[in-house]
Amino acid sequence: MPTTGTGESGVTAPNGHWAGTGLPEPPRTAGGVTLCGGCRALGACRLGVERERLDEGGVARFELSCPRSHEGGPDVAHGGWTAAVLDDCLGHLPLLHGVMSVTAELTVSFVKPVPVERPLELRVWADRREGSRWYIAGEMTLAPGGAVLARASGIWVTRDRSHYARHAKWLAGQVEATEGQ
Ligand SMILES: CCCCCCCCCCCCCCCC(=O)SCCNC(=O)CCNC(=O)[C@H](O)C(C)(C)COP(=O)(O)OP(=O)(O)OC[C@H]1O[C@@H](n2cnc3c(N)ncnc32)[C@H](O)[C@@H]1OP(=O)(O)O
């Protein structure tokens, strides 16, 4: 990935485009974590993803922990955090291949309570690809010991830069249709 260097925050400023998408590359942290729109100002993943990489076998590996701010029950993660971080990390698999995609379907199994502020790992792989559809699965484990805490699977649909413009046009049409009602 072409870059312009690493700033004080450790976030790498991109100067290239994703192959085939025409979209600007999103910034990455020093740990290789792609930052979505909401996390860019902070320069860190608010869900607690600290490192990400693609291994030799094509499996994406993440190091993370649940921030205390996402505590649900005492000392355990809110289920919404678990679902959100699985959605985010599963969707990073196409990103790590230079492909922009959006979540079309997501199924989450909450296997055991997830402790907050403990090291966790997440493995993410593609079960198969059919045209623009990626069928992706992943598993979250406790870092020491490897006990499975949660699993997820879903479908991601590849998009190009017209996705957001199309959305903006659709939304403008919705607003126009309701004006004067
Ligand atoms: C230039 C600036 C760049 C900046 C660039 C930075 C990038 C920096 C990224 C960092 C990384 C973050 C990545 C986050 C990734 C998630 O957070 S994903 C968020 C959650 N998921 C979504 O928002 C997806 C919402 N759903 C959809 O857009 C569509 O249902 C899908 C998944 C694309 C459908 O695809 P499909 O199965 O091929 O179906 P298709 O027949 O094309 O469309 C089905 C329906 O959706 C509609 N549709 C499809 N696409 C759209 C659209 N774009 N707008 C409106 N309606 C649409 C169709 O019109 C159709 O509507 P109906 O005719 O049924 O009324």
PDBQT file of the ligand as one rigid body, heavy atoms in Angstrom, charges set to zero:
ROOT
HETATM    1  C1  LIG A 201     -16.430   8.894  -2.555  1.00  0.00    +0.000 C 
HETATM    2  C2  LIG A 201     -16.151   8.837  -1.024  1.00  0.00    +0.000 C 
HETATM    3  C3  LIG A 201     -15.485   7.640  -0.610  1.00  0.00    +0.000 C 
HETATM    4  C4  LIG A 201     -15.082   7.526   0.816  1.00  0.00    +0.000 C 
HETATM    5  C5  LIG A 201     -14.614   6.139   1.025  1.00  0.00    +0.000 C 
HETATM    6  C6  LIG A 201     -14.099   5.842   2.310  1.00  0.00    +0.000 C 
HETATM    7  C7  LIG A 201     -14.180   4.386   2.530  1.00  0.00    +0.000 C 
HETATM    8  C8  LIG A 201     -13.611   3.980   3.837  1.00  0.00    +0.000 C 
HETATM    9  C9  LIG A 201     -14.169   2.702   4.219  1.00  0.00    +0.000 C 
HETATM   10  C10 LIG A 201     -13.589   2.180   5.470  1.00  0.00    +0.000 C 
HETATM   11  C11 LIG A 201     -14.180   0.869   5.712  1.00  0.00    +0.000 C 
HETATM   12  C12 LIG A 201     -15.560   1.012   6.163  1.00  0.00    +0.000 C 
HETATM   13  C13 LIG A 201     -16.407  -0.124   5.711  1.00  0.00    +0.000 C 
HETATM   14  C14 LIG A 201     -17.628  -0.020   6.513  1.00  0.00    +0.000 C 
HETATM   15  C15 LIG A 201     -18.564  -1.204   6.010  1.00  0.00    +0.000 C 
HETATM   16  C16 LIG A 201     -19.832  -1.149   6.725  1.00  0.00    +0.000 C 
HETATM   17  O1  LIG A 201     -19.971  -0.652   7.785  1.00  0.00    +0.000 OA
HETATM   18  S1  LIG A 201     -21.175  -1.839   5.972  1.00  0.00    +0.000 SA
HETATM   19  C17 LIG A 201     -22.553  -1.107   6.831  1.00  0.00    +0.000 C 
HETATM   20  C18 LIG A 201     -23.725  -2.010   6.915  1.00  0.00    +0.000 C 
HETATM   21  N1  LIG A 201     -24.150  -2.458   5.646  1.00  0.00    +0.000 N 
HETATM   22  C19 LIG A 201     -24.780  -1.641   4.760  1.00  0.00    +0.000 C 
HETATM   23  O2  LIG A 201     -24.961  -0.449   4.964  1.00  0.00    +0.000 OA
HETATM   24  C20 LIG A 201     -25.257  -2.265   3.519  1.00  0.00    +0.000 C 
HETATM   25  C21 LIG A 201     -26.668  -1.785   3.176  1.00  0.00    +0.000 C 
HETATM   26  N2  LIG A 201     -27.239  -2.599   2.129  1.00  0.00    +0.000 N 
HETATM   27  C22 LIG A 201     -26.938  -2.349   0.839  1.00  0.00    +0.000 C 
HETATM   28  O3  LIG A 201     -26.266  -1.387   0.468  1.00  0.00    +0.000 OA
HETATM   29  C23 LIG A 201     -27.525  -3.285  -0.181  1.00  0.00    +0.000 C 
HETATM   30  O4  LIG A 201     -28.595  -4.000   0.402  1.00  0.00    +0.000 OA
HETATM   31  C24 LIG A 201     -26.511  -4.305  -0.713  1.00  0.00    +0.000 C 
HETATM   32  C25 LIG A 201     -25.899  -5.143   0.417  1.00  0.00    +0.000 C 
HETATM   33  C26 LIG A 201     -25.380  -3.591  -1.437  1.00  0.00    +0.000 C 
HETATM   34  C27 LIG A 201     -27.338  -5.159  -1.657  1.00  0.00    +0.000 C 
HETATM   35  O5  LIG A 201     -26.602  -5.685  -2.695  1.00  0.00    +0.000 OA
HETATM   36  P1  LIG A 201     -27.298  -6.757  -3.659  1.00  0.00    +0.000 P 
HETATM   37  O6  LIG A 201     -27.725  -7.949  -2.901  1.00  0.00    +0.000 OA
HETATM   38  O7  LIG A 201     -26.350  -6.960  -4.780  1.00  0.00    +0.000 OA
HETATM   39  O8  LIG A 201     -28.679  -6.145  -4.093  1.00  0.00    +0.000 OA
HETATM   40  P2  LIG A 201     -29.122  -5.028  -5.112  1.00  0.00    +0.000 P 
HETATM   41  O9  LIG A 201     -30.142  -5.696  -5.946  1.00  0.00    +0.000 OA
HETATM   42  O10 LIG A 201     -27.988  -4.346  -5.784  1.00  0.00    +0.000 OA
HETATM   43  O11 LIG A 201     -29.808  -3.978  -4.114  1.00  0.00    +0.000 OA
HETATM   44  C28 LIG A 201     -30.838  -4.338  -3.200  1.00  0.00    +0.000 C 
HETATM   45  C29 LIG A 201     -31.545  -3.072  -2.788  1.00  0.00    +0.000 C 
HETATM   46  O12 LIG A 201     -30.606  -2.171  -2.175  1.00  0.00    +0.000 OA
HETATM   47  C30 LIG A 201     -30.592  -0.947  -2.929  1.00  0.00    +0.000 C 
HETATM   48  N3  LIG A 201     -29.250  -0.411  -2.934  1.00  0.00    +0.000 N 
HETATM   49  C31 LIG A 201     -28.109  -1.045  -3.304  1.00  0.00    +0.000 A 
HETATM   50  N4  LIG A 201     -27.079  -0.221  -3.161  1.00  0.00    +0.000 NA
HETATM   51  C32 LIG A 201     -27.557   0.942  -2.690  1.00  0.00    +0.000 A 
HETATM   52  C33 LIG A 201     -26.966   2.170  -2.352  1.00  0.00    +0.000 A 
HETATM   53  N5  LIG A 201     -25.660   2.397  -2.441  1.00  0.00    +0.000 N 
HETATM   54  N6  LIG A 201     -27.775   3.172  -1.921  1.00  0.00    +0.000 NA
HETATM   55  C34 LIG A 201     -29.089   2.985  -1.813  1.00  0.00    +0.000 A 
HETATM   56  N7  LIG A 201     -29.710   1.825  -2.119  1.00  0.00    +0.000 NA
HETATM   57  C35 LIG A 201     -28.939   0.830  -2.545  1.00  0.00    +0.000 A 
HETATM   58  C36 LIG A 201     -31.072  -1.324  -4.301  1.00  0.00    +0.000 C 
HETATM   59  O13 LIG A 201     -31.626  -0.210  -4.979  1.00  0.00    +0.000 OA
HETATM   60  C37 LIG A 201     -32.144  -2.331  -3.981  1.00  0.00    +0.000 C 
HETATM   61  O14 LIG A 201     -33.297  -1.662  -3.518  1.00  0.00    +0.000 OA
HETATM   62  P3  LIG A 201     -34.798  -2.182  -3.851  1.00  0.00    +0.000 P 
HETATM   63  O15 LIG A 201     -34.879  -2.214  -5.335  1.00  0.00    +0.000 OA
HETATM   64  O16 LIG A 201     -34.882  -3.572  -3.237  1.00  0.00    +0.000 OA
HETATM   65  O17 LIG A 201     -35.680  -1.187  -3.192  1.00  0.00    +0.000 OA
ENDROOT
TORSDOF 0
